[in-house]
């Protein structure tokens, strides 16, 4: 049994790292050119024990977000879906596999297999960091980050859970990439307004062109957002509507009037959040 943070020297973890750790599905129902890339976060398996790793990764072959994409409506909305996981829990600094062991190698591989598609990246926490990073590098159509980080320097300096790699250092803070993007790729960041960690990340990108949607929650990660609403949010045909809602002044901090916009997927999702009394703030 092991509990330490750096589990890269564990034999069974390394053996899995030697596999692809990328799962690709093509949907014949899909009529669009949309390709979703879902990045798993560090909650892929927890705690860091041998039993948990064997159960979640070896037996269940778990990728976060995969259950979300099983509905017929999602399959009709997507042409290709790619799931990626970082079993070393290193914010993808060590890539996803022995073959793709750097961010640059992952980027080139993903670029190759998504040529001709409209890319949408999605991730939670460490996966949200990857969604923003790779989404901008791949010139995605849209990026969704649920409590994703924008800087991981604290993982070296404070928490000491990230093994520093100077060759990857340029990616440890995403401010420059976001500034260079100039808002051309819409980045939606959902976060918990009562999570100290999310609040610190908010400070890093406070003035940057990102759509910031804060929930009256203290839970870090996608759990702050009702899971059954996520499929509505990810329907890219509603992106323009979502951007309009967030840019407009018709909201009053904690409420939206869905009658003003019609019953589209995103508005149904927002209305559902309000019905569940999960206050939604736009800042």
Secondary structure, 3 states (H helix, E strand, C coil): CCCCCCCCCCHHHHHHHCCCCEEEEECCCCCCCEEEEEECCHHHCCCCCHHHHHHHHHHCCCCCCHHHHCCHHHHHHCCEEEEECCCCCCCCCCCCCCCCCCHHHHHHHHHHHCCCCEEEEEEECHHHHHHHHHHHHCCCCEEEEECCCCECCHHHHCCCCCCCCHHHHHHCECHHHHHHHCCCCEEEEEEECCCHHHHHHHHHCCCCCCEEEEECCCCCCHHHCCHHHHHHHCCHHHHHHHHHHHHCCCCCCCCCCHHHCCCCHHHHHHHHHHHCCCCEEEC
